[in-house]
Amino acid sequence: MAPLVVTRTLHIAAHRSAVWAALTEAHLIAEWFGDQATIDLRVGGAGTLTWDKYGTSSFVIEEVDEPNVFAFRWPHGMGEHQDSDPTTLVRFTLADAEGGTQLTVVETGWEAFDDNADEFMNDNVGGWQSELDELRDFLEKQDSL
């Protein structure tokens, strides 16, 4: 059986510092990933992402290596606490690229969801597609370069 992993890499025409800020500053996160956000940017720090239409999801930060890597762990369902089992690990990797930044997002840990793993993973494939498109659009409209 192939590992269950959601991966997406995209080019964003913005400096890496601007992409980093959009991933790690609450007021900027709320511009592209949900409607409201909170974040305590440190390993072990907690945060929330709130979508007016869907509810709130909590997360806990696993890795902070500015401006290279940011990772957090979160449950699949809205309203569940970040300490819930099971969770997935979302890891953002940033690299300089000609004309901007290459951003790669990898979400792992789906196997822990047993019979629902494929369904939940596929939900997030679509979610990351739309959310990362919003991130790119938000940053590129800011004329960050």
MARGU-172300 format. One record per residue (C-alpha): residue number from 1; x negated, y, z negated; chain. Coordinates in nm, 4 decimals, m for minus. Last residue first. Example, Ala and Ser with C-alpha at 12.3 -4.5 7.8 and 13.67 -1.06 7.14 Angstrom:
n/u/v/w/chain
2/m1.3670/m0.1060/m0.7140/A
1/m1.2300/m0.4500/m0.7800/A
//
This chain:
n/u/v/w/chain
145/m0.8723/4.1562/0.4963/A
144/m0.5721/4.1623/0.2672/A
143/m0.3271/4.3085/0.5162/A
142/m0.0492/4.2517/0.2583/A
141/0.1679/4.0981/0.5306/A
140/m0.0912/3.8194/0.5606/A
139/m0.0618/3.7444/0.1925/A
138/0.3169/3.7112/0.1839/A
137/0.3350/3.5161/0.5102/A
136/0.0660/3.2714/0.3931/A
135/0.2359/3.2218/0.0568/A
134/0.5775/3.1791/0.2207/A
133/0.4340/2.9152/0.4560/A
132/0.2872/2.7523/0.1459/A
131/0.6319/2.7390/m0.0151/A
130/0.8032/2.5981/0.2962/A
129/0.5612/2.3140/0.3639/A
128/0.5005/2.2518/m0.0051/A
127/0.8716/2.1925/m0.0594/A
126/0.9077/1.9667/0.2426/A
125/0.6273/1.7392/0.1234/A
124/0.7657/1.7815/m0.2286/A
123/1.0939/1.6083/m0.1516/A
122/0.8979/1.3334/0.0276/A
121/0.7030/1.2663/m0.2909/A
120/1.0211/1.2392/m0.4953/A
119/1.1767/0.9905/m0.2528/A
118/0.8618/0.7803/m0.2165/A
117/0.7997/0.7639/m0.5928/A
116/1.1583/0.6929/m0.7030/A
115/1.1074/0.3191/m0.7623/A
114/0.7929/0.3755/m0.9730/A
113/0.7479/0.7448/m1.0635/A
112/0.3932/0.6769/m1.1846/A
111/0.2864/0.6045/m0.8245/A
110/0.3415/0.9725/m0.7441/A
109/0.0247/1.0812/m0.9235/A
108/m0.1181/1.3098/m0.6569/A
107/m0.0542/1.6530/m0.5052/A
106/m0.3240/1.7961/m0.2781/A
105/m0.3204/2.1575/m0.1606/A
104/m0.5907/2.2849/0.0738/A
103/m0.6439/2.6540/0.1414/A
102/m0.8842/2.7748/0.4086/A
101/m0.9446/3.1445/0.3646/A
100/m0.9831/3.4408/0.5965/A
99/m1.1057/3.5373/0.9426/A
98/m1.3638/3.2627/0.9646/A
97/m1.3142/3.0409/0.6644/A
96/m1.4074/3.0807/0.2999/A
95/m1.2895/2.7916/0.0879/A
94/m1.0038/2.7448/m0.1572/A
93/m0.8961/2.4173/m0.3198/A
92/m0.5515/2.3919/m0.4800/A
91/m0.4802/2.0853/m0.6926/A
90/m0.1310/1.9727/m0.7951/A
89/m0.1318/1.6795/m1.0395/A
88/0.1928/1.4883/m1.0766/A
87/0.3830/1.4137/m1.3936/A
86/0.5408/1.1095/m1.5577/A
85/0.5971/1.1623/m1.8377/A
84/0.7065/1.4926/m1.9819/A
83/0.4425/1.7227/m2.1306/A
82/0.5187/1.9835/m1.8637/A
81/0.8732/2.0098/m1.9990/A
80/1.1663/1.9093/m1.7809/A
79/1.4097/2.1785/m1.6743/A
78/1.3611/2.1079/m1.3066/A
77/1.2529/1.7563/m1.2242/A
76/0.9192/1.6334/m1.0890/A
75/0.7040/1.6934/m1.3944/A
74/0.4008/1.9233/m1.3728/A
73/0.0209/1.9122/m1.3850/A
72/m0.1939/2.2045/m1.2773/A
71/m0.4990/2.2698/m1.0654/A
70/m0.6958/2.5736/m0.9476/A
69/m1.0188/2.5381/m0.7541/A
68/m1.2617/2.7743/m0.5806/A
67/m1.2196/3.1353/m0.6930/A
66/m1.2378/3.0845/m0.9912/A
65/m1.2845/2.7313/m1.1247/A
64/m0.9736/2.6637/m1.3334/A
63/m0.8639/2.3045/m1.3888/A
62/m0.5827/2.1216/m1.5728/A
61/m0.3242/2.3938/m1.6257/A
60/0.0056/2.2831/m1.7756/A
59/0.3349/2.3176/m1.5910/A
58/0.6981/2.4002/m1.6574/A
57/0.9800/2.3961/m1.4032/A
56/1.2733/2.6322/m1.4239/A
55/1.6088/2.6315/m1.2486/A
54/1.7313/2.5592/m0.8962/A
53/1.8928/2.8687/m0.7393/A
52/1.7216/3.1347/m0.9498/A
51/1.3903/2.9530/m0.8996/A
50/1.1698/2.9684/m1.2046/A
49/0.8064/2.8632/m1.2290/A
48/0.6657/2.8282/m1.5778/A
47/0.3200/2.8269/m1.7275/A
46/0.1019/2.6599/m1.9841/A
45/m0.2646/2.6861/m2.0724/A
44/m0.4647/2.3672/m2.1300/A
43/m0.7435/2.4904/m1.9036/A
42/m0.6988/2.8646/m1.8891/A
41/m0.4711/3.1005/m1.6993/A
40/m0.1686/3.1364/m1.9301/A
39/0.0967/3.1671/m1.6606/A
38/0.4532/3.2921/m1.6263/A
37/0.6592/3.2963/m1.3100/A
36/0.9818/3.4343/m1.1653/A
35/1.1609/3.3989/m0.8307/A
34/0.9961/3.0843/m0.6988/A
33/0.6617/3.0488/m0.5323/A
32/0.6053/3.3411/m0.2920/A
31/0.6383/3.6776/m0.4682/A
30/0.6753/3.5160/m0.8115/A
29/0.3170/3.3885/m0.7852/A
28/0.2076/3.7511/m0.7419/A
27/0.3633/3.8732/m1.0683/A
26/0.2356/3.5631/m1.2488/A
25/m0.1277/3.5860/m1.1359/A
24/m0.2972/3.2535/m1.0518/A
23/m0.2102/3.1411/m0.6996/A
22/m0.1621/3.4885/m0.5486/A
21/m0.4832/3.6038/m0.7204/A
20/m0.6811/3.3166/m0.5699/A
19/m0.5440/3.3947/m0.2232/A
18/m0.6476/3.7593/m0.2649/A
17/m0.9951/3.6612/m0.3870/A
16/m1.0300/3.4205/m0.0915/A
15/m0.9841/3.7078/0.1469/A
14/m0.6734/3.6945/0.3646/A
13/m0.5859/3.5511/0.7059/A
12/m0.4614/3.2239/0.5586/A
11/m0.5625/2.8957/0.7195/A
10/m0.3746/2.5867/0.6127/A
9/m0.4381/2.2468/0.4602/A
8/m0.1589/2.0257/0.3314/A
7/m0.1728/1.7055/0.1336/A
6/0.0941/1.5051/m0.0497/A
5/m0.0473/1.1770/m0.1740/A
4/0.0985/0.8314/m0.2324/A
3/m0.1874/0.5899/m0.1848/A
2/m0.1336/0.3415/0.0965/A
1/0.0000/0.0000/0.0000/A
//
